Amino acid sequence: MPTSDILIAIAQVAVALAGFSGLVAAIRIAAPDGWHPRDIWSLFWMFGASIGALVLALLPLWLALFGWSEAFVYRASSAVASLYIGMFAWVMVHTGMRLTRGGYPPRIRWFPSTVALLLIVSSVCLAAGAVGGLRASVIPAYVGSLIALLLVSALVLAVFLILLARSAQRK
């Protein structure tokens, strides 16, 4: 399967996950209790990961239109993706720590750390690909990092829905 087909498939899944995030937002707005601060944080995880995967999946396809070599396209895309994923993970970790200090600890203790670690490892791999350290493995590393973003979005969505169902059961 050509890499471009994989990237288009990732973009399509990312759009679907972003749509589910919007649906969750609509459902949560209708909840009588309103938004818990961790709900907003989780929603940002979903949107940030899925929209990031969408844009980053389309980036190499756009850069290829300039006639650059495939190696350069994926090294440049890896640099952009490394910056995005690294900054996204940093912002989410920083915001999560602020929420914890503010009296809103994670509802599933290990989950935020695991998701952040996945994205940090992904960002480091992408940085290695951007500087040429991965050589022929830059494309699989790039695609794997996009899959990691989709996985983060899907996992956050699943946890969010489980917590939503639990809170509805208690009432």
Backbone as CSV, one residue per row, in Angstrom:
resi,resn,N_x,N_y,N_z,CA_x,CA_y,CA_z,C_x,C_y,C_z
1,MET,0.850,-1.179,0.000,0.000,0.000,0.000,0.899,1.246,0.000
2,PRO,0.670,2.170,-0.915,1.471,3.389,-0.958,1.279,4.229,0.309
3,THR,2.338,4.925,0.702,2.291,5.751,1.905,1.193,6.799,1.814
4,SER,0.969,7.346,0.636,-0.065,8.379,0.493,-1.448,7.837,0.854
5,ASP,-1.711,6.574,0.530,-2.994,5.962,0.899,-3.127,5.842,2.415
6,ILE,-2.026,5.490,3.067,-2.038,5.383,4.529,-2.297,6.756,5.145
7,LEU,-1.646,7.795,4.608,-1.828,9.146,5.145,-3.265,9.624,4.961
8,ILE,-3.852,9.326,3.824,-5.252,9.714,3.592,-6.170,8.968,4.564
9,ALA,-5.891,7.692,4.800,-6.702,6.915,5.751,-6.586,7.507,7.159
10,ILE,-5.387,7.900,7.547,-5.193,8.521,8.853,-5.978,9.822,8.936
11,ALA,-5.938,10.611,7.882,-6.696,11.869,7.862,-8.192,11.606,8.014
12,GLN,-8.686,10.577,7.372,-10.112,10.258,7.476,-10.492,9.815,8.887
13,VAL,-9.650,9.005,9.504,-9.917,8.576,10.876,-9.858,9.780,11.817
14,ALA,-8.911,10.680,11.578,-8.783,11.872,12.414,-10.039,12.734,12.337
15,VAL,-10.591,12.886,11.146,-11.822,13.656,10.989,-12.965,12.983,11.760
16,ALA,-13.033,11.669,11.678,-14.084,10.944,12.411,-13.931,11.126,13.917
17,LEU,-12.703,11.048,14.418,-12.482,11.238,15.854,-12.813,12.666,16.281
18,ALA,-12.474,13.630,15.448,-12.825,15.017,15.765,-14.346,15.170,15.803
19,GLY,-15.028,14.485,14.918,-16.492,14.516,14.916,-17.071,13.916,16.188
20,PHE,-16.488,12.803,16.637,-16.931,12.208,17.897,-16.678,13.156,19.066
21,SER,-15.566,13.860,19.017,-15.266,14.829,20.073,-16.333,15.917,20.116
22,GLY,-16.748,16.359,18.948,-17.817,17.358,18.880,-19.122,16.821,19.421
23,LEU,-19.401,15.564,19.142,-20.612,14.930,19.661,-20.564,14.848,21.189
24,VAL,-19.419,14.480,21.714,-19.249,14.423,23.165,-19.462,15.804,23.768
25,ALA,-18.928,16.821,23.115,-19.109,18.186,23.617,-20.586,18.554,23.644
26,ALA,-21.300,18.196,22.603,-22.733,18.503,22.552,-23.494,17.765,23.639
27,ILE,-23.147,16.504,23.867,-23.811,15.717,24.913,-23.512,16.316,26.282
28,ARG,-22.279,16.677,26.491,-21.862,17.186,27.807,-22.495,18.545,28.100
29,ILE,-22.699,19.360,27.089,-23.334,20.668,27.286,-24.751,20.477,27.818
30,ALA,-25.394,19.410,27.376,-26.761,19.141,27.804,-26.829,18.572,29.221
31,ALA,-25.686,18.176,29.793,-25.677,17.596,31.135,-26.043,18.661,32.166
32,PRO,-26.861,18.306,33.135,-27.311,19.284,34.130,-26.180,19.804,35.018
33,ASP,-25.138,19.008,35.235,-24.038,19.426,36.104,-23.049,20.346,35.408
34,GLY,-23.125,20.434,34.101,-22.171,21.258,33.355,-20.829,20.560,33.198
35,TRP,-19.816,21.337,32.928,-18.489,20.824,32.633,-17.626,20.764,33.885
36,HIS,-16.988,19.654,34.109,-15.949,19.509,35.127,-14.655,20.007,34.466
37,PRO,-13.750,20.655,35.204,-12.499,21.128,34.578,-11.714,20.032,33.857
38,ARG,-11.754,18.813,34.356,-11.052,17.728,33.667,-11.766,17.318,32.376
39,ASP,-13.073,17.579,32.274,-13.798,17.304,31.027,-13.279,18.199,29.906
40,ILE,-13.100,19.465,30.217,-12.597,20.413,29.219,-11.188,20.010,28.797
41,TRP,-10.378,19.618,29.772,-9.017,19.169,29.505,-9.025,17.943,28.584
42,SER,-9.918,16.990,28.871,-10.023,15.785,28.037,-10.476,16.120,26.624
43,LEU,-11.408,17.043,26.522,-11.883,17.450,25.199,-10.755,18.086,24.393
44,PHE,-9.920,18.877,25.046,-8.775,19.468,24.356,-7.806,18.393,23.898
45,TRP,-7.594,17.340,24.706,-6.765,16.207,24.280,-7.328,15.604,22.989
46,MET,-8.654,15.371,22.977,-9.278,14.736,21.806,-9.121,15.603,20.556
47,PHE,-9.479,16.881,20.686,-9.390,17.771,19.528,-7.939,17.972,19.089
48,GLY,-7.064,18.226,20.035,-5.658,18.474,19.689,-5.006,17.295,18.999
49,ALA,-5.296,16.095,19.482,-4.695,14.903,18.884,-5.303,14.592,17.520
50,SER,-6.624,14.682,17.405,-7.251,14.313,16.127,-7.013,15.364,15.044
51,ILE,-7.117,16.629,15.380,-6.861,17.671,14.375,-5.374,17.690,14.020
52,GLY,-4.514,17.451,15.008,-3.076,17.348,14.720,-2.790,16.225,13.747
53,ALA,-3.402,15.057,13.974,-3.200,13.924,13.065,-3.703,14.252,11.665
54,LEU,-4.820,14.959,11.590,-5.369,15.344,10.282,-4.399,16.236,9.519
55,VAL,-3.962,17.304,10.145,-3.075,18.260,9.469,-1.731,17.609,9.132
56,LEU,-1.185,16.862,10.081,0.117,16.237,9.844,0.043,15.110,8.809
57,ALA,-1.108,14.481,8.656,-1.259,13.453,7.618,-1.278,14.082,6.228
58,LEU,-1.816,15.281,6.138,-1.888,15.957,4.839,-0.609,16.724,4.495
59,LEU,0.196,17.049,5.498,1.406,17.858,5.273,2.360,17.262,4.240
60,PRO,2.765,15.977,4.339,3.700,15.455,3.330,3.109,15.441,1.915
61,LEU,1.800,15.238,1.831,1.165,15.246,0.508,1.263,16.638,-0.119
62,TRP,1.084,17.661,0.700,1.190,19.045,0.207,2.640,19.375,-0.136
63,LEU,3.576,19.014,0.742,4.989,19.321,0.489,5.504,18.612,-0.767
64,ALA,4.972,17.427,-1.050,5.399,16.688,-2.248,5.032,17.430,-3.533
65,LEU,4.034,18.295,-3.460,3.630,19.065,-4.639,4.716,20.041,-5.097
66,PHE,5.660,20.363,-4.229,6.753,21.271,-4.583,7.846,20.570,-5.371
67,GLY,7.710,19.255,-5.549,8.687,18.499,-6.333,9.936,18.129,-5.547
68,TRP,9.900,18.257,-4.233,11.043,17.900,-3.407,11.164,16.392,-3.304
69,SER,12.346,15.935,-2.962,12.556,14.486,-2.823,11.727,13.954,-1.656
70,GLU,11.402,12.674,-1.743,10.606,12.052,-0.688,11.327,12.132,0.662
71,ALA,12.633,11.957,0.653,13.402,12.019,1.903,13.279,13.401,2.541
72,PHE,13.398,14.457,1.731,13.296,15.812,2.269,11.882,16.100,2.770
73,VAL,10.883,15.658,2.019,9.484,15.879,2.414,9.221,15.277,3.790
74,TYR,9.674,14.057,4.014,9.395,13.405,5.293,10.285,13.920,6.417
75,ARG,11.484,14.369,6.093,12.314,14.988,7.137,11.706,16.319,7.564
76,ALA,11.247,17.114,6.607,10.602,18.396,6.942,9.298,18.164,7.702
77,SER,8.521,17.199,7.243,7.266,16.874,7.922,7.537,16.375,9.342
78,SER,8.589,15.600,9.509,8.959,15.101,10.834,9.344,16.241,11.767
79,ALA,10.025,17.243,11.233,10.406,18.397,12.059,9.166,19.131,12.556
80,VAL,8.230,19.383,11.649,6.984,20.067,12.027,6.198,19.226,13.025
81,ALA,6.083,17.930,12.749,5.323,17.038,13.629,5.975,16.938,15.006
82,SER,7.292,16.886,15.049,7.992,16.817,16.334,7.706,18.056,17.166
83,LEU,7.751,19.208,16.534,7.452,20.453,17.252,6.001,20.469,17.741
84,TYR,5.080,20.106,16.866,3.665,20.120,17.254,3.391,19.145,18.399
85,ILE,3.807,17.909,18.235,3.508,16.887,19.231,4.216,17.200,20.552
86,GLY,5.452,17.649,20.479,6.176,18.008,21.694,5.514,19.158,22.438
87,MET,5.131,20.203,21.712,4.466,21.349,22.346,3.085,20.954,22.869
88,PHE,2.371,20.164,22.116,1.040,19.704,22.541,1.150,18.906,23.841
89,ALA,2.110,17.976,23.897,2.296,17.180,25.115,2.683,18.088,26.283
90,TRP,3.568,19.043,26.053,3.998,19.952,27.119,2.821,20.766,27.646
91,VAL,2.023,21.331,26.751,0.867,22.134,27.170,-0.114,21.282,27.965
92,MET,-0.372,20.064,27.510,-1.335,19.215,28.194,-0.824,18.769,29.568
93,VAL,0.466,18.453,29.665,1.033,18.072,30.956,0.998,19.264,31.910
94,HIS,1.404,20.415,31.422,1.406,21.629,32.246,-0.010,21.967,32.725
95,THR,-0.975,21.893,31.836,-2.370,22.179,32.199,-2.892,21.139,33.186
96,GLY,-2.555,19.883,32.975,-2.971,18.827,33.887,-2.394,19.024,35.284
97,MET,-1.130,19.449,35.360,-0.521,19.707,36.672,-1.202,20.890,37.359
98,ARG,-1.547,21.916,36.592,-2.271,23.063,37.164,-3.627,22.632,37.705
99,LEU,-4.319,21.775,36.965,-5.611,21.270,37.437,-5.445,20.466,38.730
100,THR,-4.413,19.637,38.787,-4.169,18.840,39.997,-3.889,19.747,41.185
101,ARG,-3.035,20.761,40.985,-2.754,21.707,42.068,-3.992,22.488,42.472
102,GLY,-4.921,22.673,41.533,-6.157,23.396,41.808,-7.240,22.540,42.452
103,GLY,-6.920,21.294,42.745,-7.891,20.440,43.424,-8.663,19.505,42.515
104,TYR,-8.223,19.370,41.270,-8.889,18.472,40.319,-7.892,17.420,39.829
105,PRO,-7.617,16.400,40.648,-6.644,15.377,40.244,-7.189,14.531,39.091
106,PRO,-6.292,13.814,38.414,-6.758,12.927,37.337,-7.735,11.894,37.885
107,ARG,-8.773,11.629,37.121,-9.774,10.659,37.569,-9.302,9.231,37.358
108,ILE,-8.399,9.029,36.433,-7.720,7.738,36.267,-6.239,8.062,36.416
109,ARG,-5.682,7.690,37.532,-4.376,8.159,37.977,-3.258,8.015,36.940
110,TRP,-3.092,6.884,36.327,-1.971,6.604,35.426,-2.204,7.097,33.999
111,PHE,-3.418,7.416,33.655,-3.758,7.676,32.250,-3.054,8.904,31.650
112,PRO,-3.109,10.079,32.283,-2.454,11.241,31.666,-0.947,11.051,31.466
113,SER,-0.296,10.401,32.428,1.153,10.182,32.308,1.474,9.241,31.150
114,THR,0.670,8.218,30.987,0.896,7.246,29.911,0.718,7.893,28.543
115,VAL,-0.344,8.672,28.395,-0.615,9.334,27.119,0.484,10.356,26.812
116,ALA,0.888,11.120,27.813,1.953,12.115,27.613,3.262,11.432,27.232
117,LEU,3.580,10.318,27.898,4.813,9.596,27.585,4.800,9.094,26.147
118,LEU,3.673,8.567,25.699,3.547,8.107,24.315,3.848,9.249,23.339
119,LEU,3.308,10.428,23.615,3.523,11.556,22.712,4.954,12.084,22.797
120,ILE,5.547,12.066,23.969,6.934,12.533,24.097,7.879,11.605,23.339
121,VAL,7.690,10.298,23.478,8.509,9.333,22.732,8.309,9.539,21.234
122,SER,7.085,9.766,20.840,6.774,10.015,19.436,7.501,11.257,18.933
123,SER,7.481,12.315,19.715,8.139,13.566,19.346,9.652,13.382,19.212
124,VAL,10.243,12.622,20.112,11.688,12.366,20.055,12.038,11.560,18.806
125,CYS,11.237,10.550,18.491,11.472,9.757,17.268,11.375,10.632,16.024
126,LEU,10.380,11.522,16.026,10.232,12.423,14.883,11.424,13.378,14.768
127,ALA,11.920,13.860,15.895,13.088,14.742,15.867,14.298,14.006,15.300
128,ALA,14.444,12.741,15.690,15.540,11.932,15.143,15.388,11.774,13.632
129,GLY,14.160,11.576,13.171,13.922,11.482,11.734,14.179,12.790,11.016
130,ALA,13.872,13.901,11.656,14.057,15.218,11.038,15.535,15.540,10.807
131,VAL,16.392,15.093,11.711,17.823,15.380,11.557,18.554,14.293,10.776
132,GLY,17.831,13.295,10.287,18.430,12.261,9.456,18.890,11.032,10.206
133,GLY,18.589,10.943,11.484,19.056,9.825,12.286,18.353,8.505,12.009
134,LEU,17.191,8.561,11.385,16.448,7.320,11.139,16.641,6.776,9.723
135,ARG,17.266,7.546,8.874,17.524,7.188,7.482,16.270,6.647,6.785
136,ALA,16.253,5.381,6.433,15.131,4.807,5.674,13.894,4.588,6.532
137,SER,14.029,4.700,7.843,12.889,4.466,8.734,12.109,5.733,9.041
138,VAL,12.431,6.838,8.386,11.750,8.099,8.692,10.261,8.026,8.343
139,ILE,9.914,7.375,7.245,8.501,7.290,6.843,7.713,6.408,7.821
140,PRO,8.183,5.197,8.171,7.439,4.420,9.166,7.336,5.134,10.521
141,ALA,8.375,5.850,10.909,8.323,6.589,12.180,7.290,7.709,12.101
142,TYR,7.234,8.371,10.965,6.263,9.460,10.788,4.833,8.918,10.856
143,VAL,4.577,7.877,10.101,3.238,7.273,10.099,2.907,6.724,11.495
144,GLY,3.868,6.106,12.158,3.648,5.589,13.506,3.300,6.689,14.495
145,SER,3.906,7.847,14.332,3.589,8.976,15.218,2.175,9.490,14.981
146,LEU,1.741,9.474,13.742,0.359,9.878,13.461,-0.620,8.861,14.044
147,ILE,-0.256,7.599,13.963,-1.095,6.564,14.576,-1.131,6.764,16.095
148,ALA,-0.012,7.165,16.681,0.022,7.442,18.123,-0.942,8.576,18.473
149,LEU,-0.995,9.616,17.637,-1.951,10.701,17.878,-3.384,10.192,17.811
150,LEU,-3.683,9.357,16.825,-5.027,8.788,16.729,-5.340,7.922,17.931
151,LEU,-4.371,7.154,18.378,-4.556,6.300,19.545,-4.851,7.144,20.783
152,VAL,-4.113,8.225,20.954,-4.359,9.129,22.087,-5.783,9.675,22.026
153,SER,-6.183,10.151,20.859,-7.529,10.705,20.713,-8.595,9.657,21.017
154,ALA,-8.419,8.455,20.496,-9.406,7.393,20.721,-9.444,6.957,22.187
155,LEU,-8.290,6.842,22.819,-8.249,6.443,24.223,-8.880,7.500,25.126
156,VAL,-8.569,8.763,24.862,-9.161,9.836,25.662,-10.678,9.847,25.475
157,LEU,-11.126,9.642,24.241,-12.560,9.576,23.981,-13.202,8.414,24.745
158,ALA,-12.566,7.254,24.719,-13.108,6.088,25.417,-13.186,6.337,26.921
159,VAL,-12.123,6.866,27.499,-12.122,7.155,28.938,-13.184,8.195,29.264
160,PHE,-13.280,9.215,28.424,-14.274,10.269,28.647,-15.684,9.688,28.644
161,LEU,-15.974,8.824,27.691,-17.309,8.222,27.607,-17.580,7.286,28.783
162,ILE,-16.566,6.562,29.230,-16.735,5.686,30.395,-17.049,6.521,31.631
163,LEU,-16.311,7.611,31.820,-16.559,8.477,32.978,-17.930,9.140,32.889
164,LEU,-18.333,9.495,31.681,-19.653,10.079,31.486,-20.743,9.071,31.842
165,ALA,-20.566,7.822,31.424,-21.536,6.775,31.728,-21.594,6.504,33.242
166,ARG,-20.435,6.510,33.883,-20.393,6.294,35.341,-21.141,7.399,36.072
167,SER,-20.928,8.637,35.637,-21.601,9.752,36.327,-23.107,9.708,36.078
168,ALA,-23.532,9.233,34.918,-24.977,9.115,34.632,-25.587,7.987,35.464
169,GLN,-24.825,6.917,35.709,-25.321,5.788,36.511,-25.525,6.184,37.960
170,ARG,-24.655,7.042,38.484,-24.742,7.449,39.874,-25.993,8.285,40.157
171,LYS,-26.554,8.887,39.145,-27.711,9.763,39.336,-28.980,9.039,39.202
